[in-house]
Amino acid sequence: MDDEAIRARLGDVRAELERALAGTRAQGEAVALDQSAVGRLSRMDALQQQAMAQAQERRTKLRLEQVGHALARLDNGVYGDCVACGDPVGSARLDARPETPFCVDCTPDR
Protein backbone atom coordinates (compact mmCIF):
# COMPACT_ATOMS: atom_id res chain seq x y z
CA MET A 1 0.00 0.00 0.00
CA ASP A 2 1.43 3.41 -0.90
CA ASP A 3 1.73 6.35 1.52
CA GLU A 4 -1.38 8.14 0.26
CA ALA A 5 -3.50 5.00 0.61
CA ILE A 6 -2.18 4.49 4.14
CA ARG A 7 -2.85 8.15 4.95
CA ALA A 8 -6.42 7.79 3.62
CA ARG A 9 -6.96 4.59 5.65
CA LEU A 10 -5.69 6.29 8.82
CA GLY A 11 -7.97 9.26 8.07
CA ASP A 12 -10.94 6.89 7.79
CA VAL A 13 -10.03 5.27 11.10
CA ARG A 14 -9.70 8.72 12.73
CA ALA A 15 -13.13 9.79 11.44
CA GLU A 16 -14.71 6.55 12.66
CA LEU A 17 -13.14 6.95 16.10
CA GLU A 18 -14.24 10.59 16.36
CA ARG A 19 -17.83 9.55 15.59
CA ALA A 20 -17.63 6.81 18.22
CA LEU A 21 -16.19 9.26 20.73
CA ALA A 22 -19.06 11.68 20.18
CA GLY A 23 -21.52 8.85 20.85
CA THR A 24 -19.89 7.69 24.08
CA ARG A 25 -19.54 11.15 25.61
CA ALA A 26 -23.29 11.44 26.21
CA GLN A 27 -23.38 8.01 27.86
CA GLY A 28 -20.56 8.94 30.24
CA GLU A 29 -22.33 11.94 31.73
CA ALA A 30 -23.16 12.09 35.44
CA VAL A 31 -25.98 9.93 36.75
CA ALA A 32 -28.76 11.76 38.61
CA LEU A 33 -28.79 11.21 42.38
CA ASP A 34 -32.58 11.53 42.70
CA GLN A 35 -33.57 8.05 43.91
CA SER A 36 -37.24 8.95 43.78
CA ALA A 37 -36.96 9.28 40.01
CA VAL A 38 -34.72 6.23 39.54
CA GLY A 39 -34.86 3.07 41.61
CA ARG A 40 -31.80 1.75 43.40
CA LEU A 41 -31.12 -1.08 40.94
CA SER A 42 -31.79 1.17 37.97
CA ARG A 43 -29.32 3.67 39.38
CA MET A 44 -26.70 0.94 39.89
CA ASP A 45 -27.24 -0.15 36.30
CA ALA A 46 -26.90 3.46 35.13
CA LEU A 47 -23.64 3.82 37.09
CA GLN A 48 -22.29 0.63 35.52
CA GLN A 49 -23.28 1.86 32.05
CA GLN A 50 -21.57 5.18 32.81
CA ALA A 51 -18.36 3.44 33.88
CA MET A 52 -18.35 1.28 30.75
CA ALA A 53 -18.91 4.34 28.55
CA GLN A 54 -16.06 6.17 30.27
CA ALA A 55 -13.74 3.19 29.76
CA GLN A 56 -14.73 3.03 26.08
CA GLU A 57 -14.05 6.76 25.77
CA ARG A 58 -10.53 6.28 27.21
CA ARG A 59 -9.84 3.42 24.76
CA THR A 60 -11.12 5.49 21.83
CA LYS A 61 -8.98 8.48 22.83
CA LEU A 62 -5.93 6.20 23.05
CA ARG A 63 -6.59 4.87 19.54
CA LEU A 64 -7.00 8.44 18.24
CA GLU A 65 -3.63 9.28 19.75
CA GLN A 66 -2.13 6.18 18.12
CA VAL A 67 -3.53 7.28 14.74
CA GLY A 68 -1.74 10.63 15.16
CA HIS A 69 1.50 8.84 16.01
CA ALA A 70 1.07 6.53 13.01
CA LEU A 71 0.68 9.55 10.73
CA ALA A 72 3.86 11.03 12.21
CA ARG A 73 5.70 7.73 11.59
CA LEU A 74 4.42 7.81 8.01
CA ASP A 75 5.79 11.35 7.61
CA ASN A 76 9.13 10.20 9.05
CA GLY A 77 9.36 7.17 6.76
CA VAL A 78 9.19 4.59 9.54
CA TYR A 79 5.52 3.59 9.33
CA GLY A 80 5.16 -0.18 9.45
CA ASP A 81 8.25 -0.67 11.62
CA CYS A 82 7.77 -1.78 15.22
CA VAL A 83 8.61 1.09 17.58
CA ALA A 84 10.12 -1.37 20.08
CA CYS A 85 12.35 -3.63 17.96
CA GLY A 86 12.35 -2.00 14.51
CA ASP A 87 11.20 -5.15 12.71
CA PRO A 88 8.29 -4.94 10.25
CA VAL A 89 4.89 -4.99 11.97
CA GLY A 90 3.32 -7.15 9.28
CA SER A 91 0.82 -6.26 6.59
CA ALA A 92 -2.05 -8.34 8.00
CA ARG A 93 -1.69 -6.64 11.37
CA LEU A 94 -1.54 -3.20 9.77
CA ASP A 95 -4.61 -4.03 7.68
CA ALA A 96 -6.52 -4.88 10.85
CA ARG A 97 -5.21 -1.98 12.99
CA PRO A 98 -3.30 0.51 10.81
CA GLU A 99 -2.41 2.60 13.86
CA THR A 100 -0.64 -0.21 15.72
CA PRO A 101 2.93 0.67 16.71
CA PHE A 102 4.08 -2.84 17.64
CA CYS A 103 4.76 -6.16 15.96
CA VAL A 104 3.07 -9.21 17.47
CA ASP A 105 6.14 -10.16 19.53
CA CYS A 106 6.48 -6.70 21.11
CA THR A 107 2.79 -6.06 21.83
CA PRO A 108 2.38 -5.14 25.51
CA ASP A 109 0.14 -7.32 27.70
CA ARG A 110 0.56 -10.43 25.60
PASEBA-1860 file (N, C-alpha, C; in nm, 3 decimals):
! residues 110
1> MDDEAIRA> 0.085/-0.117/0.000/0.000/0.000/0.000/0.090/0.124/0.000 ~ 0.060/0.221/-0.084/0.143/0.341/-0.090/0.106/0.438/0.023 ~ 0.191/0.541/0.041/0.173/0.635/0.152/0.038/0.705/0.150 ~ -0.010/0.742/0.033/-0.138/0.814/0.026/-0.254/0.721/0.063 ~ -0.246/0.596/0.024/-0.350/0.500/0.061/-0.348/0.475/0.211 ~ -0.230/0.467/0.269/-0.218/0.449/0.414/-0.273/0.572/0.486 ~ -0.237/0.690/0.436/-0.285/0.815/0.495/-0.438/0.821/0.489 ~ -0.496/0.780/0.377/-0.642/0.779/0.362/-0.704/0.679/0.459
9> RLGDVRAE> -0.645/0.563/0.473/-0.696/0.459/0.565/-0.691/0.511/0.708 ~ -0.580/0.574/0.748/-0.569/0.629/0.882/-0.670/0.743/0.903 ~ -0.695/0.821/0.798/-0.797/0.926/0.807/-0.936/0.869/0.827 ~ -0.964/0.757/0.761/-1.094/0.689/0.779/-1.108/0.637/0.922 ~ -1.000/0.578/0.973/-1.003/0.527/1.110/-1.024/0.643/1.208 ~ -0.955/0.754/1.185/-0.970/0.872/1.273/-1.115/0.922/1.272 ~ -1.175/0.932/1.154/-1.313/0.979/1.144/-1.409/0.884/1.215 ~ -1.388/0.754/1.199/-1.471/0.655/1.266/-1.459/0.666/1.419
17> LERALAGT> -1.337/0.683/1.467/-1.314/0.695/1.610/-1.374/0.824/1.666 ~ -1.366/0.932/1.590/-1.424/1.059/1.636/-1.576/1.049/1.645 ~ -1.638/0.977/1.551/-1.783/0.955/1.559/-1.818/0.870/1.681 ~ -1.739/0.767/1.705/-1.763/0.681/1.822/-1.744/0.759/1.951 ~ -1.645/0.846/1.954/-1.619/0.926/2.073/-1.735/1.020/2.102 ~ -1.791/1.079/2.000/-1.906/1.168/2.018/-2.025/1.090/2.076 ~ -2.041/0.967/2.035/-2.152/0.885/2.085/-2.134/0.842/2.229 ~ -2.010/0.816/2.272/-1.989/0.769/2.408/-1.985/0.883/2.510
25> RAQGEAVA> -1.960/1.003/2.466/-1.954/1.115/2.561/-2.088/1.135/2.632 ~ -2.197/1.125/2.560/-2.329/1.144/2.621/-2.358/1.034/2.722 ~ -2.313/0.913/2.695/-2.338/0.801/2.786/-2.254/0.810/2.913 ~ -2.144/0.884/2.910/-2.056/0.894/3.024/-2.088/1.010/3.116 ~ -2.196/1.081/3.089/-2.233/1.194/3.173/-2.280/1.147/3.310 ~ -2.281/1.240/3.406/-2.316/1.209/3.544/-2.457/1.150/3.555 ~ -2.470/1.057/3.648/-2.598/0.993/3.675/-2.669/1.072/3.783 ~ -2.798/1.098/3.764/-2.876/1.176/3.861/-2.883/1.103/3.995
33> LDQSAVGR> -2.875/1.178/4.104/-2.879/1.121/4.238/-3.020/1.107/4.294 ~ -3.119/1.155/4.223/-3.258/1.153/4.270/-3.312/1.010/4.268 ~ -3.312/0.944/4.385/-3.357/0.805/4.391/-3.508/0.792/4.380 ~ -3.580/0.903/4.397/-3.724/0.895/4.378/-3.760/0.882/4.230 ~ -3.671/0.935/4.145/-3.696/0.928/4.001/-3.641/0.797/3.942 ~ -3.536/0.744/4.003/-3.472/0.623/3.954/-3.456/0.527/4.071 ~ -3.500/0.406/4.055/-3.486/0.307/4.161/-3.342/0.272/4.187 ~ -3.316/0.208/4.300/-3.180/0.175/4.340/-3.109/0.085/4.239
41> LSRMDALQ> -3.176/-0.020/4.192/-3.112/-0.108/4.094/-3.094/-0.039/3.959 ~ -3.191/0.043/3.922/-3.179/0.117/3.797/-3.062/0.213/3.803 ~ -3.043/0.274/3.921/-2.932/0.367/3.938/-2.798/0.293/3.932 ~ -2.793/0.174/3.995/-2.670/0.094/3.989/-2.639/0.055/3.845 ~ -2.742/0.018/3.771/-2.724/-0.015/3.630/-2.675/0.106/3.552 ~ -2.732/0.223/3.581/-2.690/0.346/3.513/-2.545/0.378/3.546 ~ -2.503/0.357/3.671/-2.364/0.382/3.709/-2.269/0.286/3.637 ~ -2.311/0.161/3.625/-2.229/0.063/3.552/-2.218/0.102/3.405
49> QQAMAQAQ> -2.330/0.142/3.344/-2.328/0.186/3.205/-2.237/0.307/3.188 ~ -2.242/0.399/3.285/-2.157/0.518/3.281/-2.010/0.479/3.286 ~ -1.975/0.388/3.376/-1.836/0.344/3.388/-1.788/0.276/3.261 ~ -1.874/0.195/3.200/-1.835/0.128/3.075/-1.817/0.230/2.963 ~ -1.903/0.330/2.958/-1.891/0.434/2.855/-1.764/0.515/2.875 ~ -1.729/0.543/3.000/-1.606/0.617/3.027/-1.483/0.536/2.989 ~ -1.485/0.405/3.015/-1.374/0.319/2.976/-1.362/0.313/2.824 ~ -1.475/0.303/2.755/-1.473/0.303/2.608/-1.419/0.435/2.555
57> ERRTKLRL> -1.455/0.545/2.619/-1.405/0.676/2.577/-1.253/0.683/2.592 ~ -1.199/0.629/2.702/-1.053/0.628/2.721/-0.985/0.545/2.613 ~ -1.043/0.427/2.580/-0.984/0.342/2.476/-0.988/0.412/2.340 ~ -1.098/0.479/2.311/-1.112/0.549/2.183/-1.012/0.664/2.174 ~ -0.996/0.739/2.283/-0.898/0.848/2.283/-0.756/0.795/2.263 ~ -0.725/0.681/2.323/-0.593/0.620/2.305/-0.571/0.583/2.159 ~ -0.672/0.523/2.097/-0.659/0.487/1.954/-0.643/0.610/1.867 ~ -0.716/0.719/1.900/-0.700/0.844/1.824/-0.557/0.896/1.836
65> EQVGHALA> -0.502/0.887/1.954/-0.363/0.928/1.975/-0.268/0.840/1.893 ~ -0.296/0.710/1.890/-0.213/0.618/1.812/-0.222/0.649/1.663 ~ -0.339/0.690/1.615/-0.353/0.728/1.474/-0.263/0.849/1.445 ~ -0.262/0.947/1.534/-0.174/1.063/1.516/-0.028/1.023/1.512 ~ 0.012/0.931/1.600/0.150/0.884/1.601/0.183/0.806/1.473 ~ 0.086/0.729/1.425/0.107/0.653/1.301/0.127/0.748/1.183 ~ 0.050/0.855/1.179/0.068/0.955/1.073/0.205/1.020/1.082 ~ 0.252/1.046/1.203/0.386/1.103/1.221/0.493/1.003/1.175
73> RLDNGVYG> 0.475/0.874/1.206/0.570/0.773/1.159/0.569/0.765/1.008 ~ 0.452/0.781/0.947/0.442/0.781/0.801/0.521/0.899/0.743 ~ 0.504/1.016/0.805/0.579/1.135/0.761/0.730/1.117/0.775 ~ 0.771/1.041/0.878/0.913/1.020/0.905/0.971/0.899/0.832 ~ 0.888/0.831/0.755/0.936/0.717/0.676/0.957/0.590/0.754 ~ 0.900/0.580/0.874/0.919/0.459/0.954/0.787/0.388/0.984 ~ 0.681/0.426/0.913/0.552/0.359/0.933/0.565/0.213/0.893 ~ 0.510/0.125/0.974/0.516/-0.018/0.945/0.629/-0.088/1.016
81> DCVACGDP> 0.717/-0.010/1.082/0.825/-0.067/1.162/0.783/-0.063/1.308 ~ 0.809/-0.172/1.380/0.777/-0.178/1.522/0.858/-0.073/1.597 ~ 0.791/0.004/1.684/0.861/0.109/1.758/0.950/0.051/1.867 ~ 0.930/-0.075/1.904/1.012/-0.137/2.008/1.137/-0.205/1.952 ~ 1.120/-0.285/1.847/1.235/-0.363/1.796/1.281/-0.320/1.657 ~ 1.198/-0.246/1.585/1.235/-0.200/1.451/1.202/-0.297/1.340 ~ 1.159/-0.418/1.373/1.120/-0.515/1.271/0.988/-0.474/1.207 ~ 0.958/-0.525/1.088/0.829/-0.494/1.025/0.712/-0.544/1.111
89> VGSARLDA> 0.608/-0.463/1.118/0.489/-0.499/1.197/0.413/-0.612/1.130 ~ 0.405/-0.612/1.001/0.332/-0.715/0.928/0.209/-0.656/0.862 ~ 0.191/-0.688/0.735/0.082/-0.626/0.659/-0.056/-0.666/0.709 ~ -0.074/-0.791/0.750/-0.205/-0.834/0.800/-0.242/-0.758/0.927 ~ -0.144/-0.738/1.012/-0.169/-0.664/1.137/-0.201/-0.518/1.107 ~ -0.129/-0.459/1.014/-0.154/-0.320/0.977/-0.287/-0.304/0.904 ~ -0.329/-0.407/0.831/-0.461/-0.403/0.768/-0.570/-0.401/0.874 ~ -0.552/-0.480/0.979/-0.652/-0.488/1.085/-0.652/-0.364/1.174
97> RPETPFCV> -0.535/-0.315/1.211/-0.521/-0.198/1.299/-0.407/-0.112/1.243 ~ -0.436/-0.025/1.147/-0.330/0.051/1.081/-0.254/0.144/1.174 ~ -0.308/0.170/1.293/-0.241/0.260/1.386/-0.146/0.187/1.481 ~ -0.143/0.054/1.475/-0.064/-0.021/1.572/0.084/0.010/1.561 ~ 0.150/0.036/1.675/0.293/0.067/1.671/0.384/-0.053/1.691 ~ 0.327/-0.170/1.726/0.408/-0.284/1.764/0.385/-0.405/1.675 ~ 0.491/-0.485/1.660/0.476/-0.616/1.596/0.411/-0.709/1.699 ~ 0.374/-0.827/1.658/0.307/-0.921/1.747/0.395/-0.955/1.867
105> DCTPDR> 0.525/-0.977/1.844/0.614/-1.016/1.953/0.633/-0.907/2.057 ~ 0.624/-0.781/2.019/0.648/-0.670/2.111/0.522/-0.609/2.169 ~ 0.406/-0.661/2.133/0.279/-0.606/2.183/0.273/-0.619/2.335 ~ 0.250/-0.507/2.405/0.238/-0.514/2.551/0.118/-0.599/2.593 ~ 0.124/-0.654/2.712/0.014/-0.732/2.770/-0.020/-0.855/2.689 ~ 0.078/-0.917/2.634/0.056/-1.043/2.560/0.053/-1.158/2.652
END
